[in-house]
Amino acid sequence: MISTERSGSGSFQNPRSPHASQMAPYLSISVTDPAKMGNGVQAYISYKVTTKSNLPDFQGQEKIVIRRYSDFVWLHDHLFEKYKGIFIPPLPEKSTVEKFRFSAEFIEMRCRALDVFINRIASHHELQKSEDLRIFLEADEQTMERARSQETSIFKKKPSDLMQIFKDVQSKVSDVVLGKEKPVEESNSEYEKLKHYIFELEDHLAEAQKHAYRLVKRHRELGQSLSDFGKAVKLLGTSEENSLGKAFSELGAKCELQSIKLQKEAHNLLMNFEEPLKDYVRAVQSIKATMAERANAFKHQCELAETIKFKEIDMLMRSDKLAEAEREYEVLKVEGEEAAERFKTIARLMNEEIVQFQEQKTLDIGLALHEFAKGQAHLANSVAEAWRGLLPKLEACS
């Protein structure tokens, strides 16, 4: 497999060692420099996508293009349509709230998530060969815009139609995947275990992400409270001219300093703890979408098999137009074989994908927990040291 490296934080990667031979095949992608373009409702964020590669299919060793969120959506949707059975990496959600859409924090989170998305694709042994990926990484903006406008399959439909389609997909996820839709369902004990594992994993990840959000919020609220208290204590110190007034002023300054540290740690928690958990919630939803595709493929295979049986009976009972019936039967038989092979391929790919997903999940969630613990330990030590330094001065006043 082609080795990949990246400049930002992320996951699902196989970083190339900086000491590796420069002649080895490599593909390095980074998403950087988000910039607001346009005004009003037409405003959007553009990103610089830099690709470095020595692969013969790419145009030179370095290519820089400008892309917007809808370009990433185009790539995701095309890969989902073409690579059945493969877990297509999830995209970050699109914020529709104006005050959040262009906030510095949201833009930073979006840029990081898009960087993770594109590098997951580049590190996948099948997706990295995609012609759509190459177009995304190398086409000029006009070509990319034309490609984006040539929507295919369900993505041609109106927004209202899309909403209904996504509701149908959700219904498939809850009914077909869980085996509630009768009578066509896949009977496989190992797959049943996988389905229940995925649904339980989604619940547990969502619960963990919810509490991570509360932790971020708590750090921010505590930081704001310390800042407000610090200002009040400093004002109180101005009414005292002795050492007590000076102590109040130092206490207030110390509170404001700790407030800054808490706000910084809240941001670190958001980026390195809550966001990775949220990203895996999205990843599980991508897996569920693939499971729905598998269920549809199985159902289609079974329906064709039933149709072929009826056609065989029909041929035995018909004496007229037998040649026409035989031709129809041969066409159906080919379609049935193709449907069976399609389902078999999806099932095989899913088995391979889930192993890689579980291995990477262990690494990524472990890293997120490590970052959380490390940040909390550093903050606790910093806070304790700050208050210990202030205690002698307050004790002298009392």
C-alpha positions in Angstrom: 0.0 0.0 0.0 1.1 3.6 -0.7 2.3 5.2 2.5 0.8 8.4 3.6 1.9 11.2 5.8 0.2 14.4 7.0 0.9 17.7 8.6 -2.2 18.0 10.9 -3.7 15.9 13.6 -5.9 13.0 12.6 -6.4 9.2 12.4 -6.7 6.2 10.2 -3.2 7.0 8.9 -0.1 5.1 8.1 2.5 7.9 8.4 5.7 7.6 6.3 8.9 7.8 8.4 10.9 10.9 7.6 13.9 8.6 7.2 12.2 6.5 4.6 13.6 6.4 1.1 12.3 9.3 -1.1 12.0 6.8 -3.9 9.3 4.8 -2.1 5.7 5.6 -3.3 4.1 8.2 -1.1 1.0 10.4 -1.0 0.9 13.3 1.5 -2.1 15.6 1.8 -2.9 18.6 4.0 -5.9 20.8 4.4 -4.9 24.3 5.6 -5.5 28.0 5.4 -9.3 28.3 5.7 -10.5 31.7 4.4 -13.9 33.3 4.2 -15.0 34.0 0.7 -17.9 36.2 -0.3 -20.6 37.9 1.8 -24.0 37.3 3.2 -25.8 34.1 2.3 -23.3 33.5 -0.5 -20.4 33.4 1.9 -18.4 30.2 2.3 -15.0 29.0 3.6 -12.3 27.9 1.2 -9.4 25.6 2.1 -6.0 25.1 0.6 -5.4 21.4 -0.2 -1.8 20.5 -0.8 -0.8 17.2 -2.3 2.7 15.9 -2.4 3.3 12.6 -4.3 5.8 10.7 -6.5 3.1 8.5 -8.0 3.0 8.5 -11.8 -0.8 9.2 -11.9 -0.3 12.6 -10.2 0.7 15.8 -11.9 4.2 16.5 -10.5 5.4 16.2 -7.0 3.3 19.0 -5.5 -0.1 20.3 -6.3 -2.1 23.0 -4.5 -5.8 23.5 -5.1 -8.5 25.5 -3.4 -11.6 23.6 -2.3 -14.8 24.4 -0.4 -17.0 22.1 1.8 -19.3 21.2 -1.1 -16.3 19.8 -3.0 -15.6 17.4 -0.1 -19.2 16.4 -0.1 -19.0 15.7 -3.9 -16.0 13.4 -3.2 -17.7 11.6 -0.3 -20.9 11.0 -2.3 -19.2 9.7 -5.4 -17.1 7.3 -3.3 -20.2 6.1 -1.5 -21.9 5.4 -4.8 -19.0 3.5 -6.3 -17.4 1.6 -3.4 -20.1 -0.6 -1.9 -19.0 -2.5 1.1 -16.2 0.0 2.0 -16.7 2.3 5.0 -16.5 5.7 3.4 -14.9 8.1 6.0 -17.5 10.6 7.4 -17.6 14.3 6.8 -18.1 16.8 9.6 -21.6 18.3 9.8 -22.5 21.4 8.0 -23.5 24.2 10.4 -26.5 26.2 9.3 -26.3 28.6 12.2 -24.7 31.8 10.9 -23.1 32.9 14.2 -21.3 29.5 14.5 -20.6 29.0 10.8 -17.8 31.6 10.6 -16.5 31.5 14.2 -12.8 30.9 14.5 -13.3 27.8 16.6 -15.8 26.2 14.2 -13.6 26.9 11.2 -10.6 25.3 13.0 -12.6 22.2 13.9 -14.0 22.0 10.3 -10.5 22.3 8.8 -9.1 19.6 11.1 -12.0 17.2 10.3 -11.7 17.7 6.6 -7.9 17.0 6.9 -8.7 13.8 8.7 -11.4 12.9 6.1 -9.1 13.3 3.0 -6.2 11.5 4.7 -8.4 8.5 5.6 -9.3 8.2 2.0 -5.7 8.6 0.8 -4.5 5.9 3.3 -7.2 3.3 2.2 -5.7 0.8 -0.2 -8.8 0.9 -2.5 -10.0 4.5 -2.1 -6.6 6.0 -2.8 -6.8 4.6 -6.4 -10.0 6.5 -7.1 -10.2 8.7 -10.1 -12.6 10.9 -8.2 -9.9 11.4 -5.5 -7.4 12.4 -8.2 -9.8 14.9 -9.7 -10.5 16.4 -6.3 -6.7 16.8 -5.5 -5.7 18.1 -8.9 -8.5 19.6 -11.0 -8.6 23.4 -11.3 -11.6 25.2 -9.7 -13.6 25.4 -12.9 -13.2 21.7 -13.7 -14.1 20.9 -10.1 -17.2 23.1 -10.3 -18.3 21.4 -13.5 -17.8 18.0 -11.9 -19.8 19.1 -8.9 -22.7 20.2 -11.1 -22.8 16.8 -12.9 -24.5 15.1 -10.0 -25.4 11.4 -10.4 -27.8 8.9 -8.8 -29.7 10.1 -5.8 -27.7 13.3 -5.6 -29.5 14.7 -8.7 -32.7 15.0 -6.7 -34.2 18.1 -5.1 -33.5 18.8 -1.4 -37.0 17.7 -0.5 -36.5 14.4 -2.3 -33.1 14.0 -0.6 -34.7 14.4 2.9 -37.1 11.6 2.1 -34.3 9.4 0.8 -32.3 10.0 4.0 -35.3 9.2 6.1 -35.7 6.0 4.0 -32.1 5.1 4.6 -32.6 5.7 8.4 -35.6 3.4 8.2 -33.5 0.8 6.5 -30.9 1.1 9.1 -33.4 0.5 11.9 -35.6 -2.0 10.1 -33.6 -3.9 7.5 -30.3 -3.9 9.4 -31.9 -5.1 12.6 -33.9 -7.7 10.7 -37.4 -6.2 11.3 -38.3 -6.2 7.6 -39.8 -9.5 6.6 -39.5 -12.0 5.0 -36.1 -11.2 3.3 -33.3 -10.9 5.8 -29.8 -12.3 6.1 -29.4 -15.1 8.6 -25.9 -15.1 9.8 -24.9 -15.4 13.4 -21.6 -13.5 13.0 -23.2 -10.7 11.1 -25.9 -10.5 13.8 -23.2 -10.0 16.4 -21.6 -7.3 14.3 -24.9 -5.4 13.9 -25.6 -5.4 17.7 -21.9 -4.4 18.3 -22.2 -1.4 16.0 -25.5 -0.2 17.5 -24.2 -0.6 21.0 -21.0 1.2 20.1 -22.9 4.1 18.6 -24.9 4.5 21.9 -21.8 4.3 24.1 -19.8 6.7 21.9 -22.7 9.2 21.8 -23.0 9.0 25.6 -19.3 9.6 26.0 -19.3 12.5 23.6 -22.2 14.1 25.4 -20.3 14.1 28.7 -17.2 15.3 27.0 -19.2 18.2 25.8 -20.3 18.9 29.4 -16.7 18.8 30.5 -15.7 21.4 27.9 -18.7 23.5 29.0 -17.7 23.2 32.6 -14.1 24.3 32.0 -15.4 27.3 30.1 -17.9 28.3 32.7 -15.4 27.9 35.5 -12.9 29.9 33.6 -15.4 32.7 33.1 -16.4 32.6 36.8 -12.8 32.9 37.8 -12.3 35.8 35.5 -15.3 37.6 36.8 -14.3 36.9 40.4 -10.8 38.1 39.7 -12.0 41.4 38.4 -14.3 41.9 41.4 -11.4 41.1 43.9 -9.1 43.5 42.1 -11.7 46.3 42.4 -12.0 45.4 46.1 -8.3 45.7 46.5 -8.4 49.3 45.3 -10.3 50.3 48.4 -7.5 49.0 50.6 -4.2 50.9 50.8 -2.3 48.4 53.0 -0.9 45.0 52.3 -4.4 43.5 52.3 -5.2 45.7 49.2 -2.1 44.4 47.5 -3.0 40.8 48.4 -6.5 41.3 46.9 -5.0 42.7 43.7 -2.6 39.7 43.4 -5.4 37.3 44.1 -7.5 38.9 41.4 -4.6 38.7 38.9 -4.0 35.1 39.8 -7.7 34.3 39.2 -7.6 36.0 35.8 -4.5 34.0 34.9 -6.1 30.7 35.9 -9.1 31.7 33.9 -7.0 31.9 30.8 -5.5 28.5 31.5 -9.0 27.0 32.0 -10.2 28.4 28.7 -7.2 27.1 26.9 -7.7 23.6 28.4 -11.4 23.8 27.4 -10.2 24.4 23.8 -7.8 21.5 24.0 -10.5 19.2 25.4 -12.8 20.2 22.5 -10.2 19.6 19.8 -8.4 16.5 21.2 -11.1 14.8 23.2 -14.7 15.7 22.3 -14.1 16.1 18.6 -12.4 12.6 18.2 -15.4 11.1 20.0 -17.8 12.9 17.8 -15.9 11.8 14.8 -16.3 8.2 15.7 -20.0 8.7 16.2 -20.1 9.8 12.6 -17.8 6.9 11.6 -20.3 4.4 13.1 -23.1 6.1 11.1 -21.1 5.6 8.0 -20.8 1.9 8.9 -24.6 1.7 9.3 -25.1 3.2 5.9 -22.9 0.4 4.4 -24.9 -2.1 6.4 -28.0 -0.8 4.8 -26.4 -1.2 1.4 -25.6 -4.8 2.3 -29.1 -5.4 3.4 -30.4 -4.0 0.1 -28.0 -6.1 -1.9 -29.1 -9.3 0.0 -32.8 -8.5 -0.6 -32.2 -7.9 -4.3 -30.3 -11.2 -4.6 -33.2 -13.0 -2.9 -35.9 -11.3 -5.0 -34.1 -12.3 -8.2 -33.7 -15.9 -7.0 -37.4 -16.1 -6.4 -38.1 -14.5 -9.8 -35.9 -17.1 -11.5 -37.7 -20.0 -9.8 -41.1 -18.6 -11.0 -39.6 -18.3 -14.5 -38.5 -21.9 -14.4 -42.0 -23.0 -13.5 -43.4 -20.8 -16.1 -41.2 -22.3 -18.8 -42.3 -25.8 -17.9 -46.0 -24.9 -18.2 -45.7 -22.8 -21.4 -45.7 -24.3 -24.8 -46.1 -21.1 -26.8 -43.3 -18.6 -27.0 -40.9 -20.9 -25.3 -37.9 -19.4 -27.0 -38.8 -16.0 -25.7 -39.2 -17.3 -22.2 -35.8 -19.1 -22.4 -34.2 -15.8 -23.4 -35.8 -14.0 -20.5 -34.7 -16.8 -18.2 -31.1 -16.5 -19.4 -31.1 -12.7 -18.8 -32.6 -13.2 -15.3 -30.0 -15.9 -14.5 -27.2 -13.6 -15.4 -28.7 -10.8 -13.3 -29.1 -13.2 -10.4 -25.5 -14.3 -10.6 -24.3 -10.7 -10.7 -26.5 -9.8 -7.7 -25.2 -12.8 -5.8 -21.6 -11.8 -6.6 -22.3 -8.2 -5.6 -23.7 -9.2 -2.2 -20.7 -11.6 -1.7 -18.3 -8.8 -2.5 -20.0 -6.3 -0.1 -20.0 -8.9 2.7 -16.3 -9.7 2.1 -15.3 -6.1 2.1 -17.3 -5.4 5.2 -15.5 -8.2 7.0 -12.1 -6.7 6.1 -13.2 -3.1 6.9 -14.5 -3.9 10.4 -11.2 -5.4 11.4 -9.3 -2.3 10.3 -12.0 -0.1 11.9 -11.7 -1.8 15.3 -7.9 -1.7 15.3 -7.8 2.0 14.4 -10.6 2.8 16.9 -8.6 1.3 19.7 -5.6 3.5 18.8 -7.6 6.7 18.2 -9.8 6.5 21.3 -6.8 5.5 23.4 -5.0 8.6 22.2 -8.0 10.8 22.9 -8.2 9.5 26.5 -4.5 9.9 26.9 -4.7 13.6 25.8 -7.6 14.1 28.2 -5.7 12.7 31.2 -2.5 14.5 30.3 -4.3 17.9 29.9 -6.1 17.4 33.2 -2.9 16.5 35.0 -1.1 19.5 33.6 -4.0 21.9 34.5 -4.2 20.5 38.0 -0.5 20.9 38.6 -0.5 24.4 37.2 -3.5 25.5 39.3 -2.0 24.0 42.5 1.3 25.7 41.9 -0.3 29.0 41.3 -2.4 28.9 44.5 0.6 27.6 46.6 2.6 30.6 45.5 -0.1 33.0 46.7 -0.7 31.4 50.1 2.3 33.0 51.9 1.2 36.5 50.9 -2.4 35.9 52.1 -1.2 34.3 55.3 1.0 37.3 56.0 -2.1 39.6 55.7 -4.1 37.4 58.1 
